[in-house]
Amino acid sequence: MPEFVVPDADPMDELRRWLSEAAEAGVSNPAAMVLATVGPGGAPSARAVMVNTRTPDALTFFSHYESPKGRDIAANPIVDGVFLWTPLERQIRVSGAVAKVSADESDAYWASRPRTGQLAIASTPQSSLVADHASLTARKAAFETQIGDGEIPRPETYGGYRLTPASIEFWQGRPEDRLHLRAVYRRESDGRWSFGFVAP
């Protein structure tokens, strides 16, 4: 069993360590995080997003600003995120506030995307009702013909979000006795992290 978290560690460093260990263990899509938001009417909604952890103190993901998640975040920027790596009996829960990243950061990410991904994003209305899958294929083909070999500009409605954690909980399963290990870091008002264990 990999070493569990320690009280004096930076929780973001611990999160990146667990991500690395999940990747080394062959977990499929270890950077996939279930993101839970709350809409204007108070109804929760959840979906998986791919997360970038290179920023020292935050998690970044990219999406359409006018998607359901984008509208939820605009109404209530407080979210929860969950990484689950079943083969390792591990889970991380991240809670905090979300804000848009800069246009320059969104542009840089957009430029790193494969062209096929850019075409799909720029030519289709994410989460909007469509007649069928064939209509999406036709929209993409028409857009590709229109744009030709030219550069595909990032849509103004697509960009990045940065989740700055207020708390991070690490969960390590113990199937032998069901006394699962749960360690929680919470960011205090002075910016420092407090640490404690909680009962499973």
Backbone bond lengths (Angstrom), bond angles and torsions (degrees), N, CA, C in turn:
res aa  C-N    CA-C-N  psi(-1)  N-CA   C-N-CA  omega(-1)  CA-C   N-CA-C  phi
1 M - - - 1.462 - - 1.538 109.20 -
2 P 1.361 117.85 127.51 1.465 119.50 178.82 1.530 111.51 -59.90
3 E 1.313 115.45 153.59 1.464 120.50 179.40 1.522 110.42 -59.29
4 F 1.349 115.40 138.90 1.460 120.16 179.79 1.521 109.54 -81.84
5 V 1.330 117.29 172.81 1.460 121.79 -178.13 1.526 110.80 -65.79
6 V 1.327 114.71 158.27 1.461 121.09 -179.35 1.529 109.09 -122.01
7 P 1.345 117.38 151.63 1.476 120.33 -173.03 1.518 115.05 -60.18
8 D 1.324 118.53 -36.17 1.460 119.70 -172.81 1.529 113.06 -92.71
9 A 1.316 117.31 10.65 1.462 120.26 -179.63 1.526 110.65 -81.61
10 D 1.333 116.48 156.22 1.463 121.29 169.43 1.530 105.96 -77.92
11 P 1.351 118.90 122.73 1.464 119.19 -175.60 1.520 113.97 -62.43
12 M 1.339 117.80 -28.67 1.460 118.78 176.95 1.526 110.53 -69.33
13 D 1.338 117.51 -36.11 1.461 120.00 174.17 1.523 110.23 -63.98
14 E 1.346 116.49 -40.65 1.462 120.68 177.65 1.525 110.73 -62.83
15 L 1.318 116.46 -41.83 1.459 120.32 179.20 1.525 110.78 -60.99
16 R 1.338 115.96 -45.17 1.464 119.04 179.30 1.527 110.85 -65.27
17 R 1.340 117.16 -34.78 1.467 120.08 178.17 1.522 110.25 -64.69
18 W 1.333 116.14 -44.33 1.463 119.09 179.03 1.530 111.18 -65.01
19 L 1.326 117.61 -38.98 1.466 120.58 175.75 1.523 110.78 -59.59
20 S 1.327 116.30 -45.40 1.460 121.14 179.35 1.520 110.91 -62.05
21 E 1.320 117.29 -42.74 1.460 120.68 179.89 1.524 111.68 -67.43
22 A 1.333 116.92 -33.71 1.461 120.23 175.91 1.523 110.59 -66.33
23 A 1.341 116.11 -41.71 1.467 119.80 177.74 1.526 111.02 -64.35
24 E 1.339 116.45 -43.61 1.464 120.48 179.64 1.527 111.89 -63.74
25 A 1.340 116.40 -28.97 1.458 121.31 179.27 1.529 112.11 -81.41
26 G 1.320 117.05 -2.60 1.455 120.82 178.03 1.512 115.01 82.64
27 V 1.343 117.36 18.30 1.466 120.44 177.47 1.524 109.24 -65.04
28 S 1.320 116.88 133.41 1.460 121.01 179.99 1.526 110.46 -70.43
29 N 1.330 116.42 130.21 1.470 122.05 177.84 1.525 112.92 47.93
30 P 1.325 118.62 59.58 1.466 119.98 -177.50 1.524 113.96 -62.23
31 A 1.343 118.34 -23.56 1.466 121.26 -179.40 1.523 112.56 -85.48
32 A 1.336 118.13 4.79 1.461 120.40 176.84 1.527 109.42 -75.66
33 M 1.321 116.35 127.37 1.459 122.18 -179.04 1.526 109.24 -125.29
34 V 1.323 116.96 131.39 1.459 120.44 173.76 1.529 107.39 -77.93
35 L 1.322 115.75 120.32 1.465 122.51 -177.70 1.516 109.07 -104.48
36 A 1.328 116.71 122.11 1.459 121.91 178.54 1.526 109.82 -107.05
37 T 1.322 115.00 128.61 1.467 121.58 178.37 1.524 108.91 -124.66
38 V 1.324 115.22 168.60 1.471 121.23 176.63 1.521 107.72 -126.78
39 G 1.333 115.39 126.33 1.450 120.08 -178.13 1.516 113.51 -80.30
40 P 1.337 117.46 175.90 1.463 121.84 -177.54 1.523 113.16 -57.06
41 G 1.344 117.38 -30.34 1.447 120.58 -179.67 1.509 114.38 -86.58
42 G 1.330 116.88 0.20 1.456 121.30 178.74 1.511 115.11 92.06
43 A 1.325 118.47 1.47 1.459 121.17 -179.83 1.526 110.35 -82.88
44 P 1.338 117.91 133.73 1.462 120.08 177.90 1.521 111.07 -79.06
45 S 1.329 115.58 156.77 1.457 122.13 177.53 1.521 107.84 -149.03
46 A 1.327 116.61 142.48 1.464 119.64 -177.51 1.523 110.06 -139.25
47 R 1.332 114.72 148.07 1.457 122.54 177.27 1.520 108.01 -161.99
48 A 1.327 116.98 163.14 1.466 120.77 -179.73 1.523 110.13 -91.28
49 V 1.329 115.95 140.27 1.463 122.82 173.72 1.524 107.98 -130.53
50 M 1.314 116.25 155.73 1.461 121.04 175.82 1.521 108.41 -91.95
51 V 1.323 116.38 131.43 1.465 122.02 -170.54 1.516 110.97 -111.46
52 N 1.329 114.49 140.35 1.461 122.62 172.49 1.531 107.52 -105.04
53 T 1.332 117.26 131.23 1.476 120.39 -176.12 1.524 112.56 -115.33
54 R 1.330 117.87 18.96 1.472 118.80 -176.14 1.528 112.21 -71.54
55 T 1.339 117.68 -26.73 1.464 119.80 176.63 1.523 108.70 -67.26
56 P 1.331 118.69 130.72 1.469 120.67 -172.46 1.525 114.72 -56.71
57 D 1.344 118.08 -38.47 1.460 119.23 -171.14 1.519 113.91 -121.27
58 A 1.350 117.89 19.81 1.458 119.70 -176.84 1.524 110.85 -154.68
59 L 1.327 115.16 166.31 1.460 123.27 174.16 1.525 107.92 -112.47
60 T 1.317 117.27 140.69 1.457 121.41 -177.45 1.523 110.10 -122.20
61 F 1.320 116.22 138.23 1.470 121.25 172.19 1.520 107.95 -141.80
62 F 1.330 116.03 162.84 1.462 121.18 -174.56 1.525 109.88 -124.88
63 S 1.335 114.96 144.47 1.460 119.60 -175.97 1.521 109.71 -165.41
64 H 1.329 115.36 176.20 1.457 121.42 171.49 1.525 109.19 -78.35
65 Y 1.312 116.39 130.69 1.453 120.41 179.93 1.528 111.99 -67.56
66 E 1.331 117.49 -23.89 1.455 120.98 -178.46 1.524 112.19 -99.00
67 S 1.332 117.51 9.31 1.457 121.44 175.53 1.520 109.37 -73.36
68 P 1.337 118.87 169.48 1.476 119.42 175.68 1.524 113.12 -54.51
69 K 1.330 117.03 -40.81 1.470 118.29 179.17 1.518 110.93 -66.94
70 G 1.337 116.62 -37.45 1.454 120.12 178.04 1.519 112.21 -64.25
71 R 1.327 116.03 -41.35 1.473 119.57 178.60 1.532 110.49 -67.94
72 D 1.331 116.13 -38.90 1.465 119.03 177.12 1.527 110.73 -61.00
73 I 1.339 116.15 -47.10 1.463 120.45 -177.80 1.526 110.86 -63.42
74 A 1.327 116.69 -37.46 1.465 119.70 178.73 1.523 110.61 -62.92
75 A 1.340 116.54 -34.00 1.463 120.28 -179.35 1.517 112.21 -83.25
76 N 1.333 116.52 -33.92 1.463 121.28 -177.14 1.528 108.36 -150.82
77 P 1.322 118.23 101.72 1.463 121.03 -173.92 1.526 114.92 -77.96
78 I 1.331 118.79 0.97 1.463 120.98 179.05 1.524 108.99 -87.19
79 V 1.337 116.61 124.66 1.461 121.39 -174.43 1.525 110.31 -133.80
80 D 1.325 115.00 167.90 1.452 123.22 169.86 1.526 108.24 -122.69
81 G 1.323 116.27 144.74 1.448 121.12 174.75 1.522 109.92 -131.79
82 V 1.341 116.62 144.96 1.464 120.85 -179.00 1.521 109.89 -133.10
83 F 1.333 115.67 125.33 1.457 122.35 167.12 1.527 107.01 -97.50
84 L 1.328 118.42 134.44 1.458 122.04 177.90 1.522 109.33 -131.15
85 W 1.327 115.50 121.21 1.463 121.76 178.33 1.523 108.07 -121.31
86 T 1.326 115.93 84.16 1.462 122.15 -173.50 1.528 113.40 -56.54
87 P 1.351 119.96 -42.11 1.466 118.42 -178.84 1.534 113.40 -59.66
88 L 1.341 117.14 -26.09 1.461 121.30 -179.87 1.527 112.31 -98.23
89 E 1.342 117.14 1.46 1.462 120.10 -175.31 1.534 110.41 54.08
90 R 1.350 115.65 47.11 1.455 120.34 -176.12 1.513 111.62 -132.52
91 Q 1.324 113.83 148.08 1.455 121.57 175.32 1.527 108.88 -148.20
92 I 1.334 116.14 143.93 1.463 121.51 171.72 1.519 107.99 -126.44
93 R 1.321 115.48 131.13 1.455 121.65 175.88 1.521 108.57 -112.82
94 V 1.336 115.83 129.51 1.463 122.35 -178.96 1.516 108.84 -120.99
95 S 1.333 117.49 128.61 1.466 122.01 177.67 1.521 109.01 -123.80
96 G 1.322 116.34 139.69 1.455 118.71 179.05 1.510 112.76 171.83
97 A 1.315 114.92 -169.21 1.461 122.41 -177.21 1.530 110.28 -100.44
98 V 1.333 114.57 147.13 1.462 122.40 -178.91 1.521 109.83 -114.39
99 A 1.331 115.95 141.09 1.465 121.87 174.12 1.522 108.63 -141.97
100 K 1.320 116.49 154.95 1.466 120.27 178.19 1.526 110.12 -68.44
101 V 1.329 116.17 145.25 1.460 120.73 173.15 1.526 107.94 -81.61
102 S 1.332 116.69 173.40 1.463 120.42 -179.63 1.527 110.68 -69.82
103 A 1.336 115.13 158.03 1.462 120.36 176.93 1.525 110.79 -60.30
104 D 1.335 117.37 -36.54 1.464 120.31 179.29 1.522 111.15 -63.10
105 E 1.344 116.99 -40.58 1.463 119.98 179.28 1.530 110.61 -67.90
106 S 1.330 116.63 -39.57 1.462 119.83 176.99 1.526 110.71 -64.71
107 D 1.335 116.94 -40.58 1.464 120.66 178.45 1.529 111.30 -62.15
108 A 1.328 116.45 -41.57 1.465 120.43 -179.70 1.525 110.67 -64.06
109 Y 1.328 116.28 -42.04 1.465 118.83 178.38 1.519 110.09 -65.72
110 W 1.336 116.95 -43.94 1.461 121.06 179.88 1.528 110.80 -57.46
111 A 1.309 116.81 -41.84 1.468 120.92 -179.57 1.526 111.89 -65.26
112 S 1.337 116.30 -25.55 1.467 119.73 -179.81 1.522 112.83 -82.69
113 R 1.339 117.56 -11.30 1.459 121.26 -177.42 1.520 110.48 -74.17
114 P 1.334 118.12 146.66 1.470 119.59 173.29 1.524 110.41 -63.99
115 R 1.303 116.33 150.46 1.467 120.66 -176.45 1.535 111.73 -58.46
116 T 1.330 116.92 -37.76 1.463 119.18 179.69 1.532 110.92 -60.90
117 G 1.340 116.45 -38.31 1.457 120.33 177.48 1.511 111.67 -67.77
118 Q 1.330 116.89 -41.06 1.461 120.44 177.55 1.528 110.96 -60.67
119 L 1.337 116.05 -43.14 1.462 120.25 179.88 1.525 111.31 -61.60
120 A 1.332 116.22 -43.79 1.460 119.86 -178.49 1.528 111.13 -64.40
121 I 1.318 116.45 -42.03 1.466 120.32 -178.43 1.526 111.08 -69.76
122 A 1.335 117.00 -44.45 1.463 121.05 -174.32 1.523 113.15 -73.64
123 S 1.329 117.68 -21.11 1.472 119.41 -172.82 1.520 114.15 -104.33
124 T 1.333 118.53 -6.73 1.463 119.20 -174.92 1.525 111.66 -125.32
125 P 1.325 116.47 148.39 1.472 120.98 -179.45 1.527 110.40 -89.77
126 Q 1.316 118.50 92.08 1.457 121.17 -173.14 1.523 112.03 -53.25
127 S 1.326 114.94 132.89 1.466 124.66 174.96 1.524 113.85 70.27
128 S 1.332 118.21 3.80 1.459 120.39 175.06 1.529 109.18 -87.32
129 L 1.345 117.04 149.36 1.447 120.88 177.91 1.529 110.25 -66.84
130 V 1.341 116.09 136.80 1.466 121.50 177.60 1.517 108.35 -129.21
131 A 1.332 115.91 162.37 1.464 120.06 -176.96 1.522 111.99 -63.94
132 D 1.335 115.72 -45.88 1.459 121.03 -179.94 1.527 107.69 -171.25
133 H 1.348 115.61 178.23 1.467 118.50 -178.03 1.520 111.43 -67.42
134 A 1.324 116.28 -31.31 1.465 119.67 -179.88 1.522 111.12 -61.13
135 S 1.320 117.38 -34.28 1.466 119.75 179.50 1.526 110.59 -66.55
136 L 1.342 117.56 -34.24 1.463 120.27 176.11 1.520 110.48 -65.96
137 T 1.327 116.03 -43.95 1.463 120.43 178.10 1.519 110.82 -59.34
138 A 1.336 115.88 -41.61 1.460 120.24 179.93 1.526 111.19 -66.40
139 R 1.329 117.10 -41.15 1.472 120.53 178.51 1.528 110.46 -61.66
140 K 1.331 115.93 -44.26 1.460 119.68 -179.45 1.520 110.91 -63.95
141 A 1.330 116.42 -43.19 1.467 120.23 179.89 1.522 111.32 -63.64
142 A 1.327 116.56 -41.63 1.467 119.91 179.43 1.523 110.95 -64.98
143 F 1.322 116.39 -41.62 1.464 120.13 179.21 1.526 110.35 -64.92
144 E 1.340 116.48 -40.72 1.471 120.21 -179.63 1.522 110.47 -64.26
145 T 1.335 116.97 -38.18 1.468 120.22 177.11 1.528 110.27 -65.31
146 Q 1.318 116.13 -41.40 1.468 121.22 -179.21 1.532 111.37 -64.93
147 I 1.323 117.06 -42.58 1.466 120.51 -175.13 1.522 111.80 -81.01
148 G 1.338 116.97 -25.44 1.464 121.14 -178.88 1.515 111.69 62.14
149 D 1.319 115.53 -136.94 1.469 120.71 179.70 1.529 112.08 -91.75
150 G 1.324 116.05 5.87 1.459 119.41 -176.55 1.516 113.23 -72.17
151 E 1.321 114.32 168.91 1.455 120.44 178.21 1.524 110.21 -67.53
152 I 1.301 116.21 140.08 1.458 121.23 179.60 1.532 108.21 -94.18
153 P 1.311 118.43 112.40 1.474 119.77 -177.77 1.528 111.17 -71.48
154 R 1.318 115.67 147.67 1.461 119.84 175.56 1.522 109.50 -68.74
155 P 1.329 117.95 127.06 1.462 118.92 175.88 1.529 110.67 -61.36
156 E 1.323 116.30 141.37 1.466 119.77 179.43 1.526 111.74 -61.99
157 T 1.325 116.36 -21.60 1.466 120.48 -178.17 1.527 112.22 -89.74
158 Y 1.329 117.65 6.29 1.470 120.73 -179.29 1.523 109.22 -122.07
159 G 1.331 115.95 133.71 1.462 118.27 178.58 1.512 111.39 -178.42
160 G 1.313 114.73 -167.79 1.452 120.86 -172.38 1.511 114.08 -99.31
161 Y 1.328 113.46 156.07 1.461 122.95 172.70 1.524 108.38 -125.46
162 R 1.310 116.01 144.00 1.468 121.14 176.96 1.521 108.84 -116.59
163 L 1.337 115.25 122.40 1.461 122.17 176.94 1.523 108.35 -99.17
164 T 1.327 115.86 113.81 1.461 121.61 178.07 1.529 108.37 -97.88
165 P 1.327 118.02 111.60 1.466 119.57 -173.60 1.524 113.42 -66.65
166 A 1.339 115.20 137.75 1.460 122.24 168.01 1.521 109.91 -98.61
167 S 1.340 115.98 -25.61 1.463 121.14 174.58 1.518 109.19 -149.96
168 I 1.330 115.34 148.73 1.466 122.32 177.44 1.523 107.62 -136.94
169 E 1.323 115.76 123.87 1.461 120.61 178.99 1.532 109.97 -113.27
170 F 1.323 115.27 128.20 1.461 121.99 176.91 1.530 108.55 -104.32
171 W 1.334 116.23 129.82 1.463 121.75 -178.37 1.523 108.71 -122.25
172 Q 1.299 116.43 123.73 1.469 122.44 176.64 1.523 108.38 -119.23
173 G 1.344 116.28 116.61 1.451 120.46 -178.85 1.523 112.82 -70.13
174 R 1.316 115.23 145.12 1.472 122.98 174.35 1.530 107.37 -129.05
175 P 1.350 116.80 81.97 1.468 119.42 -175.86 1.523 113.42 -63.62
176 E 1.361 116.99 -19.67 1.460 118.86 -176.91 1.522 112.82 -70.85
177 D 1.348 117.88 -31.32 1.466 119.06 -179.93 1.530 113.21 -133.78
178 R 1.350 117.08 0.31 1.457 123.51 178.97 1.522 113.46 63.91
179 L 1.340 118.08 8.00 1.464 120.82 174.82 1.529 108.30 -89.21
180 H 1.306 114.36 70.46 1.459 120.51 -175.42 1.529 110.40 -61.32
181 L 1.320 115.54 146.70 1.464 121.58 -179.56 1.523 109.33 -90.10
182 R 1.339 115.90 127.56 1.462 121.36 177.02 1.521 108.65 -129.43
183 A 1.319 115.74 120.61 1.465 121.54 178.96 1.522 108.28 -120.16
184 V 1.323 116.95 132.54 1.456 121.76 -175.05 1.525 110.36 -123.13
185 Y 1.331 115.63 128.36 1.463 122.67 171.04 1.525 107.53 -105.41
186 R 1.327 117.05 135.74 1.461 121.42 176.17 1.519 109.23 -128.58
187 R 1.338 115.26 135.70 1.463 119.82 179.79 1.520 109.76 -82.08
188 E 1.329 116.53 122.89 1.458 121.30 -179.71 1.531 110.67 -84.46
189 S 1.323 116.84 172.82 1.466 121.76 -176.18 1.523 112.62 -62.72
190 D 1.351 117.06 -25.10 1.465 119.92 179.00 1.529 112.14 -88.49
191 G 1.327 117.27 5.62 1.459 121.43 177.68 1.514 114.74 91.23
192 R 1.320 116.99 -13.10 1.452 119.57 179.25 1.533 110.58 -79.63
193 W 1.339 115.13 160.20 1.453 120.73 -179.55 1.523 110.42 -99.39
194 S 1.336 116.81 133.56 1.464 121.23 168.69 1.523 107.10 -97.29
195 F 1.337 115.60 163.04 1.457 120.63 -173.37 1.515 110.13 -140.39
196 G 1.324 116.68 143.27 1.462 120.09 174.62 1.507 111.06 -165.39
197 F 1.320 116.12 157.60 1.461 122.38 173.89 1.527 108.16 -97.15
198 V 1.324 116.18 147.37 1.466 121.36 175.26 1.516 109.03 -126.22
199 A 1.341 116.19 155.98 1.461 120.65 -179.63 1.525 110.02 -68.01
200 P 1.336 117.30 148.81 1.471 119.94 -179.03 1.527 112.18 -68.95
